[in-house]
Amino acid sequence: MDKRKGEKKHSASEGRKFDLEYEIIATEAADRFFSSLDSKDMKAYKCKGCKKVIYPPADFCPFCGRKIEKSDAVKISNDAKVFSQTVIHYTVPLMSDFKQNFALIAFRIPQTDTYVIVPSKNTGIYLGDRVKIFVKSKDKKHNMSDIELEKL
C-alpha cells in the first residue's frame, strides 16, 4: 500500500482485469456461412485458382489467395472425421453457452481441404470418430456454436 496516495500498487507479476468492448464485422464469406446454417444443404467453396475446397467459406483462398465468389459454392455431405479433440474443464467467459466440461473438436469433411474447430457439449467424441454435422434447431446465435456434432 502506498501510504501517500492510499492506493494499492501492482507488481508486474499480478494479473489485471480489463473489460473490453468490441464489435466483429462479418465479412461477405461469414455472412454466407452463417446464412447457410439455416438451410438443409451444406456448402463449401471450390477455389477456381487451385481447385481446393474450403469449408467454412473464406473471402480469399487460404492456399493461393484468390478471391472466393458466391458462385464457387459446391454441395458437400454432412459427415466428417475427427482429427483432434480436447475437453475443457473450466468455464471460458467468452464462450458463455459452454460451461465446464465441453469439448473443442477439430474435424474435416472428406470432400474438403480444410479443417474446422467447433465447441461441443458432446464430450464423448474422440480422435478418429466419424461424426454427423447438423445445426441446432433452437437458440441459434449465428456463430460456430450453432454447429452440433453427433457420433456415427
N, C-alpha and C positions, 0 to 999 in steps of 0.2 A: 504494500500500500504506500503510495506516495503521500506523505503527511502534509506536504504543502498544498496539494490540489485535491486531496481526498478521493482520487481515482485509483483504480487498480491498474497496474502496468502489466502488459502481456509480454511474456518472453517469446522468442522465436519458435519455441517448441510447443507452445499452447495453440490449440485449434481455435479458429474464429469462425463464427457463423455469419453468413451473408445471405440476405433474401434478395433474389434477383427476379425481375420481371422480364420476360422475353416473349417474342412472337415469332413463330416459324411461318415463313411464307411458302405456301405449297407451290411447287413447280408444276408445269404442264403434265409431266410424267406422273407426279404424285397424285394430281387430280384424276388422271386416267385410271391409275391403280386403285385408289380408294373408291372411285365411282364403280369400277368393275367388281368390287367386292359385293355390290348389291345384285349383280347378275349371276345366273347359274353357270355361265361359261367362263372358265379361267382362260386368261390370255397372257401370253408373253409377247415379246417383240423381237423380230429377227432383223439384225443389222444388215443393211444392203451392202455394206463395205466388206466385213469379214465373215458374214453369214453366221455369227454366233447368236444364240437365242438367249434373251435376257429376261429374267423374272426375279423380282418385280421390275417394272419398266424404269428406265432412266431417261434423262433428257439426251444424254450422249452415251455412246457405246463405251463401256469400261475397258474394252480390249483395243479398239482402234480410234476412238474419239469421234466417230461420225455421228451426226445428229440423228436421233431416232424419231421417226414420224408416226403419227397415229395410224397411217396406212400400213405400217410394218407389223401390225398385230397378227399373231398366229394363235390358234386354239391349242391348249395343252391339257393334259389329264390332271386329275386332282389327287394322284398318288405320288409319293415321294419316298426317298430313303434317307434315314437319319445318319448324319456324319459326325455329329457331336451333340452332347447333352450334358448339362450340369444342373444340379438342384441348388437353389439359393435358399439358405436357411435363416434369412433375416429380412425385414421389411425394407424395401427400397422406396424412399419418399417420392421419387419421380415416376414410380410405377404404382400408383395408388390402387389400381384394380388387383394387384397381385401382392398378397400378404406373404408371410413366412411360408417356406416350402413350396416354391413354384420353380418351374424349370425354364431354362433358356435352351432352345433346341435349334440346331442348325440342320437343314435338310436341303436336298437337291431333287428337283423334278427331273426324271430321266431325259426328257426332250430338251432340257435347257442346259446352258453352260455356266450358270451362276448358282450360288448358294443363298439361302435365306435363313435368317435367325429370327425366331419369334419367341415371345414369352408364352408359357402354357401352364395351366393349373394341373395338367396331367403329368405327374412326376413318375409315372410307370412306363415311360417311353425311353428306350435305350439305344445306344450306338448300334447301327446295323438294322434296326427295326424298319419295316415298311409302314407308312402311315398314310391315312386319307386326310386331305386338306379340305376344310369347309369353313364357312363363315358363320359367325354367331347370328342367330335369328333375332335375338333381342339385345337391347342395350348397346347398339353399335356406337363406337366412338370415332369411326373413320380413321383408325390408325392400326398398327400391326397387332394390337391386342384383339382386333376383330377376328383374326385368324385362329382357328382351333385345329388341333391335330387329334386323330383317333388311330390307335394301333390297329393294323390289319391282322 
